[in-house]
Amino acid sequence: MKKLFSIILILAVASPMIWAQHKCGKNVKVKPGIEVLRDGGFKELQGKRVGLLTNPTGVDSELNSTIDILYNAKGVRLVALYAPEHGVRGDIYAGAAVKDAKDSATGLPVFSVFGKNRKPSPEFLKDVDAVVFDIQDIGCRSYTFVSSMGLMMEACAEAGKEFIVLDRPNPLGGERVEGNLVEDGFYSFVSQFKIPYLYGLTLGELAKMLNGEKMLKDGIQCNLTVITMEGWHRNMTYDDTRLPWLLPSPHIPQTANAYYYPVSGIMGELGYISEGVGYTLPFQLFVAEWIDGKALCERMNALNLPGIRFRPIYVTPYYGSKKGLYCSGVQTIITDYSKARLTEVQFLVMQELAVLYPEKKTFENCNKGRFRMFDIVCGSDYIRKTFSETYTWASIKEFFEKDEAAFKEKSKKYYLYK
């Protein structure tokens, strides 16, 4: 009887955890597209000359590079590599031009798609039958790998080449959509397509949507194949996947940085404060030499933002904005990811700083030469112009959120996962 009671007690305690793991998929290891392709015998690539657009995040769960996997695959001829921002091997710092080169490990030609030619020329594609894309995204429009994918899709469509996406998780999950659509006049390499700032799709799903909704240049459509993942569900964040995280860029070294990138990345374009780039907490901070961290913390926590708390912090950035200055401010802490709205935090920080320091209002004190970059990241100049009149989140909230529900509904027909 005692033994039976113990078993019942264990099941009673464990059952909520078991249910939670089943609900969010934590008990299932996700298999990324490259593993599905490999386990299927590379049938989609057999007999084809293949180009590969990738970076160091293109790996299987044992950290074997997609470059090496395809290079050694029977029946597959990997003949070219295409390098996005930071390069195929991740050896180029943020924003620096990537040059054509030769891959030292394989001897394959490496063609840059982050330099003079961000859209591959027909010459780059003349020796391939299909281009494979395998890069880990972070679910945010301003992250340039989305643009590299779309421009390669356009180039493949124009050249009559097949485009194949090896799908990977959206680290933010498949349910989070935040931000307005890009407006005419504000398309750029950080806002290449008419999608929200956070779009709630995997790159495979987004590729299908770009194709299906004719969002590519002149409505062109490519011959698209998506190698879907196994075991991924829309309510998963990256931490639920049990996959290793490889930094897709220098300031996203851990999965947490992908969650915080939308919290401060837009404001960070202005160089007005330090958002933690240059310190050990990229995108988690709002600090400057003139901020009283305790005072700002009190005002931010008084807003009672769902799933978000703040704590005072004191740092001296090693590089970047506020380098070498002793700074104070707040560290953002996501306490309940499912309830948090990420992108609004930075506008609320600007709002509260304007109350605490009227003489330090953001757009009166930042580098005005950065206004254009801020606007194209936002996808519109309405946000900057309207916010700078009142310095209240309420003045732009409706505009910022106006497209979210419609986009989420439209994108559902391109879902590949439940």
VEXKOL-859741 format. One record per residue (C-alpha): residue in one letter; chain; x, y, z. Coordinates in Angstrom, 3 decimals. Layout:
N
vomar; pagu; px; py; pz
A; A; X; Y; Z;
...
//
This chain:
418
vomar; pagu; px; py; pz
M; A; 0.000; 0.000; 0.000;
K; A; 2.833; 2.347; 0.906;
K; A; 4.534; 1.584; -2.435;
L; A; 1.300; 2.244; -4.344;
F; A; 0.866; 5.565; -2.519;
S; A; 4.436; 6.558; -3.468;
I; A; 3.788; 5.796; -7.128;
I; A; 0.576; 7.815; -7.085;
L; A; 2.368; 10.710; -5.372;
I; A; 5.183; 10.680; -7.926;
L; A; 2.714; 10.674; -10.828;
A; A; 0.703; 13.485; -9.232;
V; A; 3.813; 15.646; -8.890;
A; A; 5.268; 14.722; -12.258;
S; A; 2.125; 14.851; -14.378;
P; A; 2.013; 18.665; -14.743;
M; A; 5.646; 18.580; -15.877;
I; A; 4.967; 15.711; -18.276;
W; A; 1.950; 17.576; -19.667;
A; A; 3.975; 20.777; -20.021;
Q; A; 6.737; 18.947; -21.853;
H; A; 4.247; 17.369; -24.223;
K; A; 2.499; 20.699; -24.747;
C; A; 5.615; 22.638; -25.675;
G; A; 7.535; 19.758; -27.205;
K; A; 10.420; 19.761; -24.738;
N; A; 10.458; 15.973; -24.664;
V; A; 11.150; 15.830; -28.394;
K; A; 14.444; 16.840; -29.942;
V; A; 13.837; 18.879; -33.065;
K; A; 15.427; 17.634; -36.259;
P; A; 16.465; 20.563; -38.510;
G; A; 16.065; 20.512; -42.277;
I; A; 19.655; 19.455; -42.981;
E; A; 19.165; 16.262; -40.942;
V; A; 15.850; 15.503; -42.645;
L; A; 17.550; 15.993; -46.021;
R; A; 20.451; 13.744; -45.044;
D; A; 18.256; 11.041; -43.533;
G; A; 16.220; 11.014; -46.729;
G; A; 19.335; 10.245; -48.795;
F; A; 19.607; 13.763; -50.267;
K; A; 16.998; 12.753; -52.841;
E; A; 16.063; 16.384; -53.576;
L; A; 19.673; 17.081; -54.643;
Q; A; 20.639; 13.909; -56.458;
G; A; 22.480; 14.561; -59.710;
K; A; 22.334; 18.324; -59.287;
R; A; 25.043; 20.944; -59.209;
V; A; 24.399; 22.716; -55.939;
G; A; 25.218; 26.156; -54.557;
L; A; 24.913; 26.737; -50.811;
L; A; 24.034; 29.989; -49.046;
T; A; 25.013; 29.444; -45.427;
N; A; 27.052; 30.576; -42.437;
P; A; 28.389; 28.880; -39.271;
T; A; 24.840; 28.248; -38.008;
G; A; 24.306; 25.797; -40.870;
V; A; 25.060; 22.638; -38.879;
D; A; 23.374; 19.443; -37.750;
S; A; 22.737; 18.699; -34.079;
E; A; 26.249; 17.256; -33.751;
L; A; 27.736; 20.515; -35.115;
N; A; 28.744; 19.030; -38.465;
S; A; 28.731; 21.819; -41.041;
T; A; 26.148; 21.736; -43.818;
I; A; 29.036; 22.646; -46.130;
D; A; 30.878; 19.461; -45.245;
I; A; 27.718; 17.342; -45.215;
L; A; 26.765; 18.362; -48.765;
Y; A; 30.367; 18.338; -49.995;
N; A; 30.678; 14.682; -48.987;
A; A; 27.144; 13.579; -49.907;
K; A; 26.925; 10.846; -52.554;
G; A; 25.230; 11.952; -55.739;
V; A; 25.449; 15.652; -54.804;
R; A; 27.859; 18.066; -56.477;
L; A; 28.453; 21.075; -54.250;
V; A; 30.078; 23.564; -56.604;
A; A; 29.689; 27.021; -55.018;
L; A; 29.200; 28.798; -51.711;
Y; A; 27.407; 32.110; -51.154;
A; A; 28.445; 34.291; -48.217;
P; A; 25.941; 36.528; -46.332;
E; A; 26.791; 39.153; -43.699;
H; A; 29.679; 37.926; -41.471;
G; A; 30.773; 35.425; -44.144;
V; A; 30.403; 31.690; -44.709;
R; A; 32.749; 30.929; -41.809;
G; A; 31.636; 33.859; -39.610;
D; A; 34.963; 35.654; -39.816;
I; A; 33.695; 39.102; -40.966;
Y; A; 32.582; 41.662; -38.366;
A; A; 29.119; 43.245; -38.432;
G; A; 28.414; 45.498; -41.389;
A; A; 31.755; 44.911; -43.136;
A; A; 31.700; 44.032; -46.820;
V; A; 32.180; 40.347; -47.589;
K; A; 34.498; 39.685; -50.533;
D; A; 34.547; 36.876; -53.083;
A; A; 37.081; 34.278; -52.030;
K; A; 37.908; 30.583; -51.974;
D; A; 36.885; 28.361; -49.074;
S; A; 40.073; 27.053; -47.489;
A; A; 38.496; 23.788; -46.329;
T; A; 36.876; 22.687; -49.596;
G; A; 38.533; 24.841; -52.247;
L; A; 35.096; 25.919; -53.464;
P; A; 34.527; 29.439; -54.790;
V; A; 32.777; 31.734; -52.322;
F; A; 30.594; 34.442; -53.860;
S; A; 29.639; 37.388; -51.656;
V; A; 26.011; 38.389; -51.235;
F; A; 26.890; 41.066; -48.673;
G; A; 29.012; 43.554; -50.494;
K; A; 28.688; 45.228; -53.865;
N; A; 26.290; 42.484; -54.974;
R; A; 23.665; 41.700; -52.354;
K; A; 21.566; 40.068; -55.025;
P; A; 23.562; 37.384; -56.854;
S; A; 24.290; 38.129; -60.491;
P; A; 23.496; 35.572; -63.235;
E; A; 27.256; 34.923; -63.404;
F; A; 27.185; 33.714; -59.788;
L; A; 24.490; 31.169; -60.627;
K; A; 25.533; 29.953; -64.071;
D; A; 27.176; 26.745; -62.853;
V; A; 24.441; 25.590; -60.449;
D; A; 21.110; 23.831; -60.894;
A; A; 19.841; 24.599; -57.391;
V; A; 20.704; 26.871; -54.486;
V; A; 20.301; 25.532; -50.949;
F; A; 19.723; 27.953; -48.066;
D; A; 20.668; 26.933; -44.513;
I; A; 20.992; 29.742; -41.936;
Q; A; 19.613; 30.186; -38.435;
D; A; 17.433; 33.287; -38.298;
I; A; 16.245; 35.194; -35.200;
G; A; 12.696; 35.985; -36.335;
C; A; 13.253; 39.714; -36.850;
R; A; 12.811; 41.702; -40.089;
S; A; 15.908; 43.871; -39.602;
Y; A; 18.218; 40.856; -39.339;
T; A; 19.804; 40.733; -42.800;
F; A; 19.676; 36.969; -43.419;
V; A; 15.967; 37.356; -44.257;
S; A; 16.899; 39.823; -46.990;
S; A; 19.698; 37.601; -48.304;
M; A; 17.244; 34.733; -48.622;
G; A; 14.662; 36.809; -50.466;
L; A; 17.156; 38.331; -52.876;
M; A; 18.576; 34.891; -53.641;
M; A; 15.031; 33.703; -54.333;
E; A; 14.632; 36.554; -56.825;
A; A; 17.949; 35.725; -58.496;
C; A; 17.060; 32.036; -58.760;
A; A; 13.660; 32.876; -60.244;
E; A; 15.238; 35.118; -62.864;
A; A; 17.914; 32.541; -63.720;
G; A; 15.549; 29.553; -63.749;
K; A; 17.279; 27.853; -60.798;
E; A; 15.636; 25.856; -58.033;
F; A; 15.720; 27.279; -54.494;
I; A; 15.700; 24.915; -51.510;
V; A; 15.310; 26.005; -47.878;
L; A; 16.587; 23.705; -45.140;
D; A; 14.241; 24.882; -42.434;
R; A; 15.220; 25.812; -38.891;
P; A; 13.314; 27.047; -35.817;
N; A; 12.203; 30.608; -35.353;
P; A; 13.848; 31.241; -31.955;
L; A; 10.959; 33.505; -30.927;
G; A; 8.424; 30.787; -31.711;
G; A; 5.772; 30.700; -34.400;
E; A; 3.108; 32.766; -32.660;
R; A; 4.758; 36.139; -31.989;
V; A; 3.925; 38.883; -34.492;
E; A; 4.808; 42.483; -33.593;
G; A; 5.109; 45.676; -35.595;
N; A; 3.777; 47.466; -38.635;
L; A; 4.378; 46.473; -42.243;
V; A; 7.067; 48.276; -44.251;
E; A; 5.758; 51.249; -46.217;
D; A; 6.743; 52.395; -49.699;
G; A; 9.915; 54.462; -49.567;
F; A; 11.344; 52.549; -46.616;
Y; A; 12.381; 49.256; -48.155;
S; A; 16.032; 48.440; -47.572;
F; A; 18.340; 45.567; -46.699;
V; A; 17.025; 45.791; -43.107;
S; A; 13.386; 46.019; -44.248;
Q; A; 13.415; 44.180; -47.560;
F; A; 9.820; 42.932; -47.596;
K; A; 6.335; 43.972; -46.532;
I; A; 6.312; 42.030; -43.281;
P; A; 6.095; 43.016; -39.577;
Y; A; 9.155; 43.579; -37.426;
L; A; 8.570; 40.181; -35.790;
Y; A; 6.816; 37.880; -38.248;
G; A; 6.153; 34.593; -36.417;
L; A; 7.277; 32.282; -39.227;
T; A; 10.181; 29.955; -39.855;
L; A; 12.316; 30.934; -42.836;
G; A; 10.801; 28.065; -44.805;
E; A; 7.326; 29.413; -44.111;
L; A; 8.417; 32.957; -44.871;
A; A; 9.927; 31.818; -48.181;
K; A; 6.599; 30.227; -49.083;
M; A; 4.798; 33.440; -48.186;
L; A; 7.188; 35.658; -50.170;
N; A; 6.605; 33.370; -53.135;
G; A; 2.871; 32.846; -52.685;
E; A; 2.023; 36.503; -52.041;
K; A; 4.302; 37.649; -54.869;
M; A; 6.389; 39.830; -52.555;
L; A; 9.544; 39.341; -54.581;
K; A; 10.527; 41.995; -57.113;
D; A; 7.913; 42.454; -59.861;
G; A; 5.880; 39.605; -58.367;
I; A; 8.316; 37.007; -59.677;
Q; A; 8.091; 33.485; -58.180;
C; A; 10.844; 30.907; -57.852;
N; A; 10.824; 27.119; -58.012;
L; A; 10.762; 26.626; -54.241;
T; A; 11.226; 23.532; -52.089;
V; A; 11.237; 23.578; -48.290;
I; A; 12.775; 20.677; -46.390;
T; A; 10.713; 20.848; -43.215;
M; A; 11.902; 20.117; -39.689;
E; A; 10.645; 17.259; -37.586;
G; A; 9.421; 17.793; -34.029;
W; A; 9.024; 21.585; -34.103;
H; A; 5.805; 23.247; -32.956;
R; A; 4.674; 26.862; -33.090;
N; A; 4.652; 27.352; -29.323;
M; A; 8.349; 26.450; -29.023;
T; A; 11.104; 28.924; -28.358;
Y; A; 14.617; 27.881; -29.282;
D; A; 15.345; 26.694; -25.756;
D; A; 12.589; 24.101; -26.170;
T; A; 14.206; 22.492; -29.222;
R; A; 17.171; 20.863; -27.462;
L; A; 19.333; 21.976; -30.393;
P; A; 22.733; 23.623; -29.804;
W; A; 22.858; 27.365; -30.415;
L; A; 25.601; 28.785; -32.626;
L; A; 25.871; 32.542; -32.749;
P; A; 24.494; 33.784; -36.103;
S; A; 26.269; 37.108; -35.526;
P; A; 28.709; 38.403; -32.904;
H; A; 26.114; 40.029; -30.651;
I; A; 23.701; 37.079; -30.575;
P; A; 25.989; 34.656; -28.715;
Q; A; 23.191; 32.965; -26.734;
T; A; 19.522; 32.240; -27.372;
A; A; 18.610; 34.920; -24.801;
N; A; 20.124; 37.585; -27.048;
A; A; 17.682; 36.624; -29.797;
Y; A; 14.811; 37.225; -27.371;
Y; A; 16.224; 40.617; -26.305;
Y; A; 17.243; 41.852; -29.767;
P; A; 13.735; 43.231; -30.501;
V; A; 13.579; 44.827; -27.035;
S; A; 16.248; 47.450; -27.797;
G; A; 17.548; 46.976; -31.348;
I; A; 15.495; 49.759; -32.940;
M; A; 16.521; 52.335; -30.334;
G; A; 20.080; 51.083; -30.567;
E; A; 20.286; 52.406; -34.131;
L; A; 20.441; 55.947; -32.751;
G; A; 23.575; 55.610; -30.591;
Y; A; 21.685; 57.583; -27.950;
I; A; 22.356; 55.163; -25.119;
S; A; 24.112; 51.803; -24.891;
E; A; 21.785; 48.855; -25.397;
G; A; 24.472; 46.490; -24.115;
V; A; 26.315; 45.956; -27.386;
G; A; 29.882; 46.504; -26.253;
Y; A; 29.202; 44.963; -22.862;
T; A; 28.386; 41.394; -21.740;
L; A; 24.606; 41.793; -22.055;
P; A; 23.837; 42.642; -25.696;
F; A; 20.368; 44.152; -26.188;
Q; A; 19.390; 43.784; -22.505;
L; A; 20.496; 47.225; -21.318;
F; A; 19.439; 50.853; -21.486;
V; A; 22.368; 52.750; -19.945;
A; A; 24.184; 56.087; -20.255;
E; A; 26.483; 58.225; -18.142;
W; A; 23.654; 60.652; -17.337;
I; A; 20.967; 58.144; -16.281;
D; A; 20.059; 57.440; -12.656;
G; A; 19.471; 53.692; -12.867;
K; A; 17.403; 53.481; -9.702;
A; A; 15.069; 56.276; -10.797;
L; A; 14.585; 54.805; -14.286;
C; A; 14.044; 51.337; -12.810;
E; A; 11.294; 52.606; -10.528;
R; A; 9.487; 54.300; -13.390;
M; A; 9.775; 51.301; -15.705;
N; A; 8.555; 48.807; -13.113;
A; A; 5.671; 51.138; -12.254;
L; A; 4.352; 50.520; -15.786;
N; A; 3.676; 46.888; -14.797;
L; A; 4.525; 45.516; -18.219;
P; A; 3.315; 41.907; -18.530;
G; A; 6.208; 39.450; -18.392;
I; A; 8.877; 42.176; -18.083;
R; A; 10.790; 43.519; -15.077;
F; A; 13.757; 45.851; -14.710;
R; A; 16.677; 46.162; -12.316;
P; A; 19.242; 48.977; -11.876;
I; A; 22.641; 48.238; -13.343;
Y; A; 26.039; 49.973; -13.474;
V; A; 28.466; 49.216; -16.311;
T; A; 31.362; 50.586; -18.340;
P; A; 30.992; 49.446; -21.976;
Y; A; 34.147; 48.018; -23.505;
Y; A; 33.347; 49.301; -27.004;
G; A; 30.536; 50.788; -29.055;
S; A; 28.209; 53.477; -27.784;
K; A; 29.363; 54.913; -24.418;
K; A; 32.711; 53.125; -24.639;
G; A; 34.799; 53.707; -21.509;
L; A; 32.107; 55.733; -19.738;
Y; A; 30.757; 54.730; -16.346;
C; A; 27.059; 54.281; -17.060;
S; A; 23.918; 53.548; -15.128;
G; A; 20.473; 52.481; -16.258;
V; A; 18.362; 49.348; -16.327;
Q; A; 18.701; 45.722; -17.301;
T; A; 15.601; 44.231; -18.910;
I; A; 14.516; 40.857; -17.548;
I; A; 11.911; 38.770; -19.368;
T; A; 10.065; 36.975; -16.568;
D; A; 7.242; 35.456; -18.632;
Y; A; 8.017; 35.241; -22.318;
S; A; 4.478; 34.194; -23.264;
K; A; 3.005; 37.407; -21.822;
A; A; 5.704; 39.912; -22.815;
R; A; 5.470; 42.374; -25.676;
L; A; 9.092; 42.820; -26.741;
T; A; 9.374; 45.689; -29.204;
E; A; 7.386; 48.255; -27.218;
V; A; 9.901; 48.262; -24.343;
Q; A; 12.383; 50.598; -26.058;
F; A; 9.687; 53.186; -26.798;
L; A; 8.541; 53.092; -23.179;
V; A; 12.142; 53.620; -22.065;
M; A; 12.368; 56.685; -24.328;
Q; A; 9.058; 57.860; -22.880;
E; A; 10.225; 57.567; -19.272;
L; A; 13.638; 59.108; -19.972;
A; A; 11.866; 62.123; -21.470;
V; A; 9.955; 62.565; -18.195;
L; A; 13.045; 62.146; -16.007;
Y; A; 15.331; 64.214; -18.238;
P; A; 13.317; 66.655; -20.412;
E; A; 16.563; 68.147; -21.699;
K; A; 17.700; 64.693; -22.888;
K; A; 14.780; 63.719; -25.118;
T; A; 15.898; 61.080; -27.576;
F; A; 15.469; 62.700; -30.970;
E; A; 16.742; 66.088; -29.801;
N; A; 19.960; 64.576; -28.469;
C; A; 20.911; 61.669; -30.729;
N; A; 22.884; 61.723; -33.967;
K; A; 20.365; 63.076; -36.471;
G; A; 22.329; 61.396; -39.230;
R; A; 20.913; 58.137; -37.877;
F; A; 17.277; 59.149; -38.442;
R; A; 17.112; 57.471; -41.840;
M; A; 18.452; 54.188; -40.442;
F; A; 15.959; 54.352; -37.583;
D; A; 13.118; 54.976; -40.043;
I; A; 13.962; 52.126; -42.400;
V; A; 14.342; 49.716; -39.494;
C; A; 10.879; 50.841; -38.342;
G; A; 9.586; 50.578; -41.910;
S; A; 8.175; 54.107; -41.747;
D; A; 9.066; 57.636; -40.590;
Y; A; 5.648; 58.002; -38.938;
I; A; 6.933; 56.421; -35.738;
R; A; 9.825; 58.842; -35.273;
K; A; 7.916; 61.945; -36.325;
T; A; 4.817; 61.215; -34.248;
F; A; 6.655; 59.967; -31.166;
S; A; 8.937; 63.011; -31.099;
E; A; 5.892; 65.289; -30.744;
T; A; 4.719; 63.823; -27.419;
Y; A; 7.269; 61.184; -26.337;
T; A; 4.485; 58.797; -25.410;
W; A; 4.108; 55.182; -26.509;
A; A; 0.339; 55.801; -26.680;
S; A; 0.866; 58.186; -29.603;
I; A; 2.276; 55.441; -31.858;
K; A; 0.873; 52.242; -30.333;
E; A; -2.101; 51.981; -32.685;
F; A; 0.075; 52.545; -35.752;
F; A; 2.733; 50.083; -34.599;
E; A; 0.201; 47.327; -33.968;
K; A; -2.255; 48.018; -36.818;
D; A; -1.066; 45.294; -39.212;
E; A; -0.368; 42.464; -36.772;
A; A; -3.719; 40.652; -36.728;
A; A; -4.197; 40.790; -40.502;
F; A; -0.654; 39.564; -41.186;
K; A; -1.007; 36.713; -38.728;
E; A; -4.256; 35.628; -40.380;
K; A; -2.805; 35.866; -43.905;
S; A; 0.343; 33.972; -42.972;
K; A; -1.570; 30.982; -41.591;
K; A; -2.008; 29.436; -45.031;
Y; A; 1.787; 29.145; -45.267;
Y; A; 2.185; 27.339; -41.936;
L; A; 4.182; 24.116; -42.176;
Y; A; 3.892; 23.300; -38.474;
K; A; 1.145; 23.232; -35.852;
//
